[in-house]
Amino acid sequence: MIRILLAEDQAMVRGALSALLNLETDIEVIGTAADGESAWRELQRLQPDILVTDIEMPGLTGLELAQRVQRHGLPSKVVIVTTFARSGFLRRALDAGVQGYLLKDAPAEKLAEALRQVHRGGRAIDPQLAVEAWSEADPLNDRERQVLRLAGEGRSANEIAEQLGLSHGTVRNYLSECIGKLGVANRIEAHRLARQKGWL
């Protein structure tokens, strides 16, 4: 039996995925979570074979969850199921040790087969995204990404500096680097482009 923890912030999607997976004779959903932090707690408590997670969730994103699993050496494998068909997300997911990356519009049986494949030690990656993922490199480093994400939420340089424990000047430098690397005019355009590419 493949034991699954399902992390998805939309209740309807979470319920539908859970019901579909429980129809499979060899798959059991042993827990669900509506946000990243509760997913992390359940992950440690239940030790599932596979964490199936969305990317965008309150608290921690699916990518941040995958990074924690990798960093803490947990045995659970991670499969991302998302609407984001963006190569930048896939590259970051693979860097975080994710074994599966599927789109939500894929047929249900494809998800079940992907989970079996990952459970056997394989990988299950949307083929079209896999091709695109290597065509364009992410120019941002982790700190630039962090600063740009907060800027995109409308935080001022002072607020970002306070939250991240940096000086105001350092934050401004990071934002300038982002703007320069992305070839845009300001932080708003930098945030929009980075999101569009899947780099945030």
N, CA, C and O of each residue as an XYZ file, in Angstrom:
800
protein
N       0.848     -1.206      0.000
C       0.000      0.000      0.000
C       0.880      1.251      0.000
O       1.795      1.370      0.815
N       0.601      2.188     -0.921
C       1.357      3.443     -0.996
C       0.630      4.480     -0.140
O      -0.510      4.849     -0.423
N       1.308      4.939      0.908
C       0.689      5.864      1.865
C       0.964      7.306      1.446
O       2.114      7.716      1.292
N      -0.136      8.078      1.264
C      -0.049      9.433      0.705
C      -0.493     10.489      1.714
O      -1.509     10.331      2.391
N       0.291     11.575      1.804
C      -0.163     12.790      2.490
C      -0.444     13.811      1.395
O       0.397     14.050      0.529
N      -1.633     14.412      1.437
C      -2.069     15.331      0.382
C      -2.129     16.763      0.920
O      -2.886     17.047      1.848
N      -1.332     17.661      0.338
C      -1.320     19.072      0.757
C      -1.850     19.941     -0.375
O      -1.238     20.035     -1.439
N      -2.994     20.576     -0.136
C      -3.674     21.383     -1.161
C      -4.565     22.380     -0.450
O      -5.376     21.992      0.391
N      -4.430     23.679     -0.778
C      -5.180     24.683     -0.026
C      -6.628     24.844     -0.482
O      -7.433     25.410      0.257
N      -6.986     24.369     -1.668
C      -8.376     24.476     -2.127
C      -9.149     23.231     -1.704
O      -8.859     22.121     -2.150
N     -10.134     23.435     -0.838
C     -10.858     22.310     -0.221
C     -11.480     21.379     -1.258
O     -11.431     20.159     -1.105
N     -12.066     21.948     -2.315
C     -12.744     21.124     -3.319
C     -11.743     20.235     -4.066
O     -11.992     19.052     -4.297
N     -10.618     20.829     -4.432
C      -9.576     20.068     -5.147
C      -8.992     18.991     -4.226
O      -8.762     17.855     -4.640
N      -8.761     19.379     -2.972
C      -8.214     18.431     -1.991
C      -9.147     17.227     -1.822
O      -8.704     16.078     -1.812
N     -10.442     17.514     -1.690
C     -11.426     16.439     -1.528
C     -11.508     15.546     -2.750
O     -11.579     14.323     -2.632
N     -11.498     16.165     -3.937
C     -11.599     15.398     -5.192
C     -10.371     14.506     -5.393
O     -10.499     13.334     -5.749
N      -9.181     15.072     -5.162
C      -7.947     14.287     -5.320
C      -7.911     13.123     -4.332
O      -7.533     12.004     -4.679
N      -8.309     13.411     -3.103
C      -8.313     12.389     -2.060
C      -9.261     11.247     -2.435
O      -8.909     10.073     -2.317
N     -10.462     11.603     -2.886
C     -11.456     10.589     -3.267
C     -10.966      9.755     -4.442
O     -11.113      8.533     -4.447
N     -10.377     10.424     -5.448
C      -9.882      9.710     -6.627
C      -8.758      8.739     -6.266
O      -8.741      7.594     -6.718
N      -7.828      9.209     -5.451
C      -6.693      8.355     -5.091
C      -7.126      7.173     -4.227
O      -6.574      6.079     -4.345
N      -8.117      7.395     -3.358
C      -8.591      6.302     -2.493
C      -9.357      5.229     -3.257
O      -9.609      4.149     -2.723
N      -9.731      5.515     -4.503
C     -10.372      4.500     -5.347
C      -9.365      3.447     -5.810
O      -9.740      2.328     -6.161
N      -8.089      3.817     -5.806
C      -7.043      2.882     -6.238
C      -6.806      1.843     -5.140
O      -6.740      2.181     -3.958
N      -6.680      0.593     -5.538
C      -6.566     -0.489     -4.544
C      -5.231     -0.478     -3.797
O      -5.130     -1.013     -2.693
N      -4.204      0.134     -4.403
C      -2.874      0.096     -3.781
C      -2.430      1.451     -3.234
O      -1.268      1.618     -2.861
N      -3.361      2.435     -3.184
C      -3.022      3.782     -2.709
C      -3.974      4.177     -1.581
O      -5.184      3.983     -1.693
N      -3.431      4.728     -0.499
C      -4.270      5.188      0.611
C      -3.845      6.598      1.019
O      -2.673      6.840      1.305
N      -4.802      7.524      1.046
C      -4.528      8.883      1.539
C      -4.661      8.839      3.059
O      -5.762      8.709      3.595
N      -3.514      8.949      3.750
C      -3.531      8.800      5.221
C      -3.665     10.137      5.947
O      -3.834     10.172      7.166
N      -3.588     11.245      5.192
C      -3.743     12.554      5.818
C      -3.822     13.647      4.769
O      -3.343     13.485      3.647
N      -4.434     14.766      5.149
C      -4.509     15.921      4.251
C      -4.143     17.182      5.030
O      -4.245     17.227      6.256
N      -3.716     18.200      4.294
C      -3.360     19.477      4.909
C      -3.758     20.607      3.969
O      -3.673     20.478      2.748
N      -4.200     21.732      4.567
C      -4.691     22.856      3.767
C      -3.663     23.975      3.621
O      -3.898     24.945      2.900
N      -2.520     23.844      4.304
C      -1.469     24.865      4.163
C      -0.116     24.216      4.421
O      -0.033     23.089      4.908
N       0.940     24.950      4.085
C       2.283     24.394      4.139
C       2.760     24.008      5.529
O       3.391     22.965      5.704
N       2.460     24.850      6.526
C       2.931     24.561      7.884
C       2.266     23.303      8.456
O       2.935     22.474      9.072
N       0.953     23.161      8.254
C       0.290     21.954      8.777
C       0.745     20.730      7.980
O       0.819     19.631      8.530
N       1.052     20.909      6.686
C       1.590     19.803      5.887
C       2.927     19.337      6.467
O       3.193     18.137      6.547
N       3.764     20.296      6.871
C       5.064     19.959      7.447
C       4.905     19.183      8.758
O       5.628     18.218      9.006
N       3.946     19.615      9.602
C       3.701     18.908     10.870
C       3.205     17.482     10.609
O       3.667     16.526     11.233
N       2.249     17.358      9.668
C       1.685     16.037      9.345
C       2.733     15.122      8.717
O       2.748     13.914      8.952
N       3.589     15.714      7.930
C       4.667     14.968      7.267
C       5.569     14.300      8.295
O       5.930     13.131      8.156
N       5.926     15.056      9.327
C       6.789     14.506     10.374
C       6.052     13.473     11.231
O       6.636     12.483     11.672
N       4.762     13.723     11.457
C       3.970     12.824     12.313
C       3.640     11.509     11.610
O       3.772     10.434     12.194
N       3.208     11.604     10.344
C       2.702     10.422      9.635
C       3.772      9.665      8.856
O       3.617      8.473      8.589
N       4.865     10.355      8.487
C       5.930      9.731      7.671
C       5.342      8.979      6.468
O       5.564      7.775      6.335
N       4.600      9.665      5.596
C       4.005      8.986      4.439
C       5.083      8.532      3.450
O       6.223      8.993      3.511
N       4.718      7.636      2.552
C       5.650      7.251      1.484
C       5.854      8.431      0.537
O       6.970      8.716      0.101
N       4.730      9.121      0.228
C       4.793     10.226     -0.736
C       3.962     11.408     -0.242
O       2.829     11.245      0.209
N       4.545     12.589     -0.336
C       3.803     13.840     -0.133
C       3.380     14.339     -1.509
O       4.224     14.582     -2.371
N       2.075     14.493     -1.714
C       1.544     15.089     -2.942
C       1.139     16.514     -2.586
O       0.248     16.723     -1.762
N       1.793     17.494     -3.209
C       1.551     18.880     -2.802
C       1.393     19.829     -3.979
O       1.974     19.633     -5.047
N       0.591     20.861     -3.753
C       0.484     21.969     -4.694
C       1.711     22.853     -4.491
O       2.457     22.660     -3.531
N       1.930     23.819     -5.381
C       3.042     24.760     -5.179
C       2.595     25.933     -4.322
O       3.169     26.181     -3.261
N       1.574     26.658     -4.772
C       1.135     27.869     -4.073
C       0.200     27.499     -2.933
O      -0.931     27.070     -3.159
N       0.685     27.671     -1.697
C      -0.147     27.436     -0.514
C       0.219     28.465      0.549
O       1.337     28.981      0.552
N      -0.714     28.769      1.450
C      -0.360     29.664      2.565
C       0.704     29.020      3.447
O       0.799     27.795      3.519
N       1.497     29.843      4.112
C       2.513     29.329      5.033
C       3.785     28.976      4.306
O       4.675     29.812      4.149
N       3.872     27.738      3.862
C       5.014     27.278      3.071
C       4.522     26.867      1.693
O       3.441     26.292      1.564
N       5.305     27.158      0.663
C       4.943     26.681     -0.675
C       5.334     25.202     -0.788
O       6.080     24.681      0.041
N       4.825     24.547     -1.815
C       5.198     23.157     -2.062
C       6.695     22.998     -2.278
O       7.283     21.998     -1.867
N       7.315     23.990     -2.925
C       8.762     23.946     -3.155
C       9.523     24.058     -1.835
O      10.520     23.367     -1.625
N       9.045     24.937     -0.948
C       9.697     25.082      0.363
C       9.546     23.808      1.195
O      10.456     23.431      1.932
N       8.394     23.151      1.073
C       8.186     21.869      1.756
C       9.188     20.837      1.246
O       9.809     20.119      2.030
N       9.338     20.773     -0.077
C      10.273     19.819     -0.684
C      11.704     20.084     -0.205
O      12.464     19.154      0.064
N      12.055     21.368     -0.106
C      13.400     21.732      0.373
C      13.604     21.269      1.812
O      14.684     20.800      2.173
N      12.559     21.405      2.634
C      12.661     20.971      4.038
C      12.811     19.454      4.126
O      13.609     18.946      4.914
N      12.044     18.741      3.317
C      12.137     17.275      3.302
C      13.569     16.867      2.973
O      14.143     15.984      3.610
N      14.137     17.536      1.955
C      15.497     17.247      1.518
C      16.513     17.590      2.622
O      17.408     16.803      2.927
N      16.350     18.782      3.208
C      17.290     19.275      4.216
C      17.286     18.400      5.485
O      18.332     18.149      6.084
N      16.085     17.944      5.877
C      15.970     17.153      7.107
C      16.151     15.655      6.851
O      16.104     14.852      7.782
N      16.357     15.288      5.592
C      16.590     13.877      5.263
C      15.410     12.970      5.550
O      15.599     11.809      5.913
N      14.178     13.486      5.392
C      12.993     12.646      5.628
C      12.870     11.617      4.503
O      13.253     11.891      3.366
N      12.337     10.436      4.820
C      12.247      9.379      3.800
C      11.138      9.604      2.765
O      11.149      8.984      1.702
N      10.185     10.487      3.069
C       9.056     10.706      2.145
C       9.534     11.291      0.820
O      10.407     12.158      0.779
N       8.938     10.792     -0.259
C       9.209     11.359     -1.582
C       8.185     12.458     -1.843
O       7.118     12.472     -1.229
N       8.504     13.375     -2.748
C       7.618     14.518     -3.005
C       7.190     14.540     -4.466
O       8.013     14.454     -5.377
N       5.874     14.658     -4.664
C       5.301     14.817     -6.004
C       4.488     16.109     -5.991
O       3.617     16.294     -5.142
N       4.779     16.995     -6.934
C       4.036     18.254     -7.047
C       2.964     18.114     -8.114
O       3.231     17.669     -9.231
N       1.747     18.500     -7.751
C       0.630     18.528     -8.700
C       0.121     19.961     -8.715
O      -0.363     20.457     -7.697
N       0.225     20.627     -9.851
C      -0.011     22.069     -9.883
C      -0.650     22.520    -11.190
O      -0.675     21.781    -12.174
N      -1.163     23.740    -11.183
C      -1.657     24.337    -12.433
C      -0.537     25.081    -13.147
O      -0.705     25.507    -14.289
N       0.620     25.243    -12.472
C       1.691     26.065    -13.031
C       2.543     25.302    -14.033
O       3.445     24.552    -13.661
N       2.241     25.506    -15.308
C       3.029     24.883    -16.374
C       4.201     25.796    -16.710
O       4.318     26.285    -17.834
N       5.068     26.019    -15.723
C       6.195     26.939    -15.916
C       7.498     26.205    -15.680
O       7.692     25.556    -14.652
N       8.384     26.321    -16.653
C       9.631     25.567    -16.586
C      10.485     25.982    -15.392
O      11.216     25.159    -14.841
N      10.399     27.255    -14.985
C      11.189     27.720    -13.844
C      10.824     26.989    -12.567
O      11.698     26.657    -11.766
N       9.532     26.735    -12.371
C       9.085     25.990    -11.193
C       9.641     24.568    -11.224
O      10.096     24.046    -10.207
N       9.600     23.950    -12.403
C      10.086     22.573    -12.510
C      11.577     22.494    -12.178
O      12.007     21.594    -11.456
N      12.348     23.417    -12.695
C      13.794     23.413    -12.401
C      14.045     23.521    -10.904
O      14.872     22.797    -10.350
N      13.320     24.439    -10.251
C      13.504     24.607     -8.803
C      13.019     23.374     -8.039
O      13.603     22.993     -7.024
N      11.938     22.752     -8.540
C      11.428     21.535     -7.903
C      12.474     20.413     -7.985
O      12.714     19.713     -7.002
N      13.082     20.249     -9.140
C      14.097     19.203     -9.308
C      15.307     19.477     -8.417
O      15.885     18.554     -7.844
N      15.685     20.750     -8.303
C      16.795     21.125     -7.412
C      16.474     20.780     -5.959
O      17.368     20.481     -5.168
N      15.171     20.828     -5.618
C      14.742     20.533     -4.238
C      14.507     19.036     -4.024
O      14.014     18.632     -2.971
N      14.855     18.215     -5.014
C      14.754     16.764     -4.846
C      13.385     16.179     -5.126
O      13.116     15.037     -4.754
N      12.503     16.945     -5.782
C      11.160     16.455     -6.103
C      11.251     15.321     -7.132
O      11.992     15.425     -8.109
N      10.488     14.229     -6.907
C      10.537     13.082     -7.834
C       9.428     13.102     -8.872
O       9.492     12.376     -9.865
N       8.400     13.936     -8.650
C       7.299     13.984     -9.610
C       6.778     15.400     -9.762
O       6.695     16.148     -8.788
N       6.424     15.766    -10.995
C       5.870     17.104    -11.255
C       4.824     16.941    -12.349
O       5.147     16.708    -13.514
N       3.550     17.071    -11.942
C       2.439     16.854    -12.869
C       1.495     18.038    -12.857
O       1.424     18.779    -11.877
N       0.777     18.212    -13.943
C      -0.196     19.297    -14.033
C      -1.576     18.797    -13.634
O      -1.919     17.637    -13.864
N      -2.366     19.685    -13.031
C      -3.680     19.292    -12.508
C      -4.656     18.873    -13.605
O      -5.634     18.176    -13.336
N      -4.391     19.295    -14.837
C      -5.335     18.900    -15.889
C      -5.012     17.519    -16.480
O      -5.655     17.082    -17.434
N      -4.016     16.841    -15.906
C      -3.701     15.477    -16.354
C      -4.804     14.522    -15.882
O      -5.422     14.766    -14.846
N      -5.060     13.433    -16.630
C      -6.088     12.468    -16.210
C      -5.737     11.825    -14.862
O      -4.563     11.660    -14.531
N      -6.765     11.468    -14.093
C      -6.562     10.908    -12.739
C      -5.697      9.655    -12.770
O      -4.854      9.455    -11.895
N      -5.907      8.805    -13.785
C      -5.123      7.559    -13.835
C      -3.630      7.830    -14.049
O      -2.774      7.039    -13.653
N      -3.344      8.973    -14.689
C      -1.938      9.354    -14.905
C      -1.270      9.687    -13.562
O      -0.103      9.362    -13.341
N      -2.024     10.335    -12.678
C      -1.489     10.657    -11.348
C      -1.219      9.378    -10.567
O      -0.159      9.234     -9.959
N      -2.174      8.448    -10.581
C      -2.000      7.188     -9.845
C      -0.774      6.437    -10.365
O       0.014      5.909     -9.580
N      -0.617      6.391    -11.683
C       0.528      5.688    -12.276
C       1.843      6.388    -11.921
O       2.862      5.743    -11.673
N       1.793      7.733    -11.902
C       2.988      8.505    -11.538
C       3.398      8.206    -10.094
O       4.586      8.069     -9.804
N       2.423      8.105     -9.191
C       2.715      7.806     -7.787
C       3.344      6.417     -7.648
O       4.255      6.220     -6.844
N       2.853      5.461     -8.433
C       3.445      4.103     -8.403
C       4.894      4.153     -8.896
O       5.789      3.525     -8.330
N       5.086      4.903     -9.947
C       6.424      5.022    -10.537
C       7.415      5.627     -9.529
O       8.532      5.136     -9.364
N       6.977      6.708     -8.860
C       7.824      7.372     -7.862
C       8.071      6.436     -6.680
O       9.182      6.376     -6.153
N       7.039      5.709     -6.268
C       7.164      4.777     -5.148
C       8.190      3.685     -5.461
O       8.897      3.210     -4.571
N       8.261      3.293     -6.743
C       9.241      2.272     -7.174
C      10.655      2.838     -7.287
O      11.606      2.100     -7.544
N      10.792      4.176     -7.090
C      12.121      4.773     -7.170
C      12.380      5.541     -8.453
O      13.486      6.030     -8.684
N      11.347      5.644     -9.290
C      11.497      6.373    -10.553
C      11.104      7.833    -10.414
O      10.872      8.336     -9.315
N      11.035      8.500    -11.562
C      10.597      9.895    -11.601
C       9.405     10.001    -12.532
O       9.262      9.218    -13.470
N       8.537     10.993    -12.260
C       7.368     11.221    -13.117
C       7.262     12.725    -13.368
O       6.765     13.475    -12.528
N       7.736     13.150    -14.535
C       7.771     14.574    -14.876
C       6.970     14.794    -16.155
O       7.108     14.039    -17.118
N       6.128     15.833    -16.160
C       5.394     16.189    -17.371
C       6.407     16.380    -18.516
O       7.291     17.230    -18.411
N       6.292     15.601    -19.606
C       7.339     15.608    -20.634
C       7.548     16.958    -21.332
O       8.683     17.347    -21.607
N       6.458     17.665    -21.615
C       6.591     18.958    -22.291
C       7.349     19.963    -21.427
O       8.199     20.709    -21.914
N       7.024     19.965    -20.138
C       7.713     20.863    -19.209
C       9.188     20.499    -19.077
O      10.048     21.372    -18.956
N       9.463     19.207    -19.102
C      10.853     18.750    -18.974
C      11.715     19.313    -20.093
O      12.864     19.691    -19.868
N      11.162     19.367    -21.292
C      11.896     19.925    -22.435
C      12.140     21.413    -22.228
O      13.252     21.900    -22.433
N      11.082     22.145    -21.817
C      11.179     23.593    -21.639
C      12.089     23.987    -20.479
O      12.718     25.045    -20.503
N      12.153     23.133    -19.471
C      12.873     23.486    -18.241
C      14.340     23.793    -18.481
O      14.948     24.568    -17.742
N      14.899     23.196    -19.499
C      16.339     23.379    -19.720
C      16.635     24.401    -20.799
O      17.786     24.585    -21.194
N      15.577     25.073    -21.280
C      15.803     26.052    -22.359
C      16.160     27.436    -21.832
O      16.752     28.238    -22.554
N      15.806     27.724    -20.584
C      16.041     29.065    -20.046
C      16.419     28.995    -18.567
O      15.623     28.557    -17.737
N      17.621     29.425    -18.249
C      18.117     29.322    -16.867
C      17.535     30.426    -15.983
O      17.295     31.541    -16.448
N      17.312     30.111    -14.717
C      16.849     31.075    -13.713
C      18.043     31.942    -13.298
O      19.022     31.420    -12.766
N      17.977     33.260    -13.534
C      19.123     34.109    -13.221
C      19.206     34.544    -11.753
O      20.226     35.087    -11.328
N      18.137     34.310    -10.974
C      18.084     34.822     -9.596
C      18.683     33.836     -8.604
O      18.549     32.622     -8.762
N      19.349     34.373     -7.572
C      19.765     33.491     -6.482
C      18.668     33.508     -5.397
O      17.710     34.275     -5.489
N      18.819     32.666     -4.384
C      17.760     32.504     -3.377
C      17.432     33.804     -2.653
O      16.260     34.104     -2.427
N      18.443     34.572     -2.288
C      18.204     35.812     -1.552
C      17.498     36.844     -2.437
O      16.584     37.529     -1.976
N      17.910     36.960     -3.691
C      17.242     37.887     -4.621
C      15.780     37.499     -4.793
O      14.898     38.356     -4.854
N      15.539     36.196     -4.870
C      14.171     35.697     -5.029
C      13.323     36.070     -3.810
O      12.175     36.493     -3.942
N      13.906     35.907     -2.633
C      13.221     36.226     -1.373
C      12.851     37.710     -1.316
O      11.720     38.067     -0.984
N      13.815     38.564     -1.642
C      13.602     40.013     -1.603
C      12.560     40.433     -2.640
O      11.688     41.255     -2.357
N      12.659     39.866     -3.836
C      11.733     40.234     -4.912
C      10.310     39.775     -4.603
O       9.343     40.465     -4.927
N      10.192     38.608     -3.974
C       8.857     38.111     -3.603
C       8.189     39.062     -2.619
O       7.006     39.373     -2.758
N       8.944     39.526     -1.622
C       8.394     40.461     -0.632
C       8.078     41.817     -1.268
O       7.074     42.442     -0.928
N       8.929     42.271     -2.187
C       8.674     43.533     -2.895
C       7.377     43.431     -3.683
O       6.601     44.385     -3.748
N       7.147     42.263     -4.282
C       5.924     42.033     -5.058
C       4.678     42.015     -4.199
O       3.573     42.237     -4.695
N       4.848     41.749     -2.897
C       3.714     41.785     -1.955
C       3.446     43.210     -1.472
O       2.563     43.447     -0.647
N       4.235     44.162     -2.010
C       4.012     45.569     -1.662
C       4.815     46.061     -0.478
O       4.570     47.161      0.016
N       5.785     45.259     -0.002
C       6.603     45.690      1.128
C       7.625     46.734      0.682
O       8.157     46.658     -0.426
N       7.894     47.697      1.544
C       8.921     48.701      1.254
C      10.299     48.092      1.517
O      10.412     47.035      2.137
N      11.341     48.770      1.037
C      12.716     48.287      1.264
C      12.999     48.176      2.761
O      13.662     47.237      3.201
N      12.493     49.145      3.554
C      12.697     49.106      5.006
C      12.019     47.892      5.642
O      12.592     47.235      6.512
N      10.804     47.603      5.205
C      10.064     46.454      5.749
C      10.762     45.143      5.395
O      10.860     44.232      6.216
N      11.244     45.068      4.151
C      11.958     43.857      3.716
C      13.232     43.688      4.536
O      13.553     42.593      4.998
N      13.948     44.794      4.705
C      15.199     44.763      5.482
C      14.944     44.244      6.894
O      15.691     43.413      7.411
N      13.878     44.749      7.503
C      13.542     44.350      8.877
C      13.179     42.872      8.939
O      13.627     42.157      9.835
N      12.367     42.414      7.985
C      11.907     41.024      7.997
C      13.059     40.040      7.767
O      13.096     38.968      8.370
N      13.997     40.412      6.891
C      15.075     39.486      6.537
C      16.364     39.723      7.325
O      17.345     39.000      7.153
N      16.355     40.747      8.193
C      17.548     41.028      8.986
C      18.695     41.568      8.146
O      19.861     41.260      8.392
N      18.350     42.375      7.158
C      19.356     42.975      6.276
C      19.343     44.488      6.451
O      18.422     45.038      7.055
N      20.360     45.159      5.926
C      20.345     46.626      5.943
C      19.500     47.120      4.767
O      19.305     46.402      3.787
N      19.011     48.336      4.876
C      18.207     48.961      3.824
C      18.998     48.991      2.503
O      18.456     48.694      1.439
N      20.274     49.352      2.591
C      21.120     49.429      1.400
C      21.288     48.082      0.712
O      21.304     48.004     -0.516
N      21.414     47.022      1.504
C      21.569     45.667      0.946
C      20.314     45.260      0.186
O      20.394     44.672     -0.893
N      19.156     45.575      0.757
C      17.887     45.258      0.091
C      17.806     45.996     -1.251
O      17.429     45.413     -2.268
N      18.163     47.276     -1.240
C      18.140     48.061     -2.481
C      19.099     47.455     -3.524
O      18.795     47.422     -4.717
N      20.244     46.985     -3.056
C      21.206     46.348     -3.975
C      20.622     45.075     -4.597
O      20.756     44.836     -5.797
N      19.968     44.261     -3.748
C      19.345     43.033     -4.258
C      18.282     43.356     -5.304
O      18.204     42.709     -6.348
N      17.460     44.374     -5.008
C      16.405     44.749     -5.959
C      17.009     45.259     -7.265
O      16.509     44.947     -8.346
N      18.079     46.042     -7.167
C      18.764     46.536     -8.371
C      19.322     45.375     -9.191
O      19.246     45.373    -10.419
N      19.888     44.380     -8.487
C      20.414     43.189     -9.171
C      19.304     42.470     -9.931
O      19.482     42.073    -11.083
N      18.146     42.305     -9.269
C      17.001     41.628     -9.901
C      16.566     42.377    -11.158
O      16.356     41.775    -12.211
N      16.436     43.688    -11.034
C      15.989     44.518    -12.153
C      16.990     44.405    -13.309
O      16.603     44.270    -14.470
N      18.276     44.463    -12.971
C      19.319     44.363    -13.990
C      19.340     43.002    -14.668
O      19.411     42.909    -15.893
N      19.278     41.945    -13.863
C      19.327     40.588    -14.421
C      18.132     40.288    -15.331
O      18.257     39.581    -16.331
N      16.982     40.836    -14.964
C      15.768     40.549    -15.733
C      15.551     41.549    -16.871
O      14.657     41.370    -17.697
N      16.370     42.596    -16.909
C      16.290     43.556    -18.003
C      14.982     44.330    -18.045
O      14.417     44.558    -19.115
N      14.500     44.737    -16.859
C      13.233     45.482    -16.783
C      13.488     46.851    -16.145
O      14.609     47.165    -15.747
N      12.423     47.658    -16.058
C      12.587     49.048    -15.621
C      12.479     49.237    -14.107
O      13.074     50.162    -13.554
N      11.721     48.360    -13.432
C      11.504     48.565    -11.993
C      11.172     47.244    -11.299
O      11.070     46.195    -11.936
N      11.004     47.325     -9.967
C      10.777     46.110     -9.176
C       9.434     45.448     -9.491
O       9.308     44.226     -9.411
N       8.423     46.261     -9.854
C       7.101     45.695    -10.178
C       7.194     44.824    -11.427
O       6.662     43.715    -11.469
N       7.886     45.351    -12.454
C       8.066     44.571    -13.689
C       8.937     43.339    -13.425
O       8.704     42.271    -13.991
N       9.942     43.502    -12.557
C      10.824     42.373    -12.227
C      10.013     41.254    -11.563
O      10.174     40.078    -11.888
N       9.143     41.641    -10.629
C       8.316     40.651     -9.928
C       7.364     39.960    -10.905
O       7.213     38.739    -10.874
N       6.724     40.746    -11.770
C       5.774     40.182    -12.738
C       6.459     39.181    -13.679
O       5.947     38.087    -13.918
N       7.625     39.575    -14.208
C       8.346     38.706    -15.137
C       8.846     37.432    -14.449
O       8.739     36.337    -14.999
N       9.390     37.591    -13.244
C       9.904     36.430    -12.516
C       8.791     35.451    -12.180
O       8.996     34.238    -12.234
N       7.620     35.961    -11.837
C       6.463     35.073    -11.563
C       6.022     34.359    -12.825
O       5.739     33.161    -12.818
N       5.971     35.106    -13.893
C       5.536     34.561    -15.188
C       6.456     33.410    -15.622
O       5.999     32.417    -16.188
N       7.750     33.561    -15.348
C       8.728     32.546    -15.739
C       8.790     31.377    -14.754
O       9.397     30.344    -15.040
N       8.155     31.551    -13.592
C       8.199     30.498    -12.582
C       9.441     30.550    -11.713
O       9.811     29.550    -11.098
N      10.100     31.724    -11.655
C      11.326     31.854    -10.874
C      11.062     32.310     -9.441
O      11.981     32.342     -8.623
N       9.804     32.666     -9.130
C       9.479     33.082     -7.753
C       8.675     31.988     -7.071
O       8.298     32.132     -5.908
